[in-house]
Amino acid sequence: MVNKVKDYVEEMAKNYPDIAEALLDCYELFLSEIDDEYNSMQHEADLCYSAIDEIIAEYLEGYKKGLRPLLKKNLAFIYKGNL
């Protein structure tokens, strides 16, 4: 499962180089969360996928408006399922 998440993150980072760092940070957060024995790997993978999708959506929305989203500031908030 870890490799599947990694492959997805790498593919999205390649497709969206402007936000690659934020996407890779999301993967790093995923890795740190699955180290916790109380967290389900599937649940953390789902959160990671959702966070990546939200980051990309935020980026695309900002791009449409001519703005650069403040992704790093919101990354942990998004990842924890608060949006």
C-alpha positions in Angstrom: 0.0 0.0 0.0 2.8 2.4 0.8 4.2 2.0 -2.7 0.8 2.6 -4.2 0.5 5.9 -2.3 4.1 6.8 -3.2 3.4 6.2 -6.9 0.3 8.3 -6.8 2.0 11.2 -5.1 5.0 11.1 -7.5 2.7 11.1 -10.5 0.7 14.0 -9.1 3.9 15.9 -8.3 5.1 15.3 -11.9 1.7 16.6 -13.2 1.7 19.6 -10.9 5.3 20.7 -10.4 4.3 24.1 -8.9 2.8 22.2 -5.9 5.1 19.2 -5.9 6.7 20.2 -2.5 3.3 20.3 -0.8 2.3 17.0 -2.3 5.5 15.4 -1.2 5.0 16.9 2.3 1.6 15.2 2.4 3.3 11.9 1.6 5.8 12.5 4.4 2.9 13.1 6.8 1.3 9.9 5.6 4.5 8.0 6.4 4.7 9.5 9.9 1.1 8.7 10.6 1.3 5.1 9.6 4.2 4.6 12.0 1.7 5.1 14.8 0.4 1.7 15.7 -3.0 3.1 16.5 -3.6 4.4 13.0 -5.0 2.2 10.2 -2.8 2.3 7.1 -5.9 2.3 4.8 -7.4 5.2 6.7 -4.2 7.2 6.5 -3.9 6.4 2.8 -7.5 7.6 2.2 -6.7 10.8 4.1 -3.5 11.3 2.1 -5.4 10.8 -1.2 -8.1 13.2 -0.1 -5.6 15.8 1.0 -3.7 15.5 -2.3 -7.0 15.9 -4.2 -7.9 18.9 -2.1 -4.5 20.5 -2.6 -4.7 20.1 -6.3 -8.3 21.5 -6.4 -7.2 24.5 -4.3 -4.2 25.0 -6.6 -6.4 24.8 -9.7 -9.0 27.2 -8.2 -6.3 29.7 -7.4 -4.8 29.3 -10.8 -8.2 30.1 -12.4 -8.4 33.2 -10.2 -4.8 34.2 -11.0 -3.8 33.6 -7.3 -1.2 31.3 -5.8 -2.8 29.3 -3.0 -1.2 29.3 0.4 -0.9 25.5 0.5 1.8 24.8 3.1 -0.2 26.8 5.7 -3.3 24.7 5.1 -1.7 21.3 4.5 -1.9 19.8 8.0 -5.5 21.2 8.4 -6.6 19.6 5.1 -4.8 16.3 5.8 -6.5 15.8 9.2 -9.8 15.9 7.4 -10.9 19.3 8.5 -12.2 20.4 5.1 
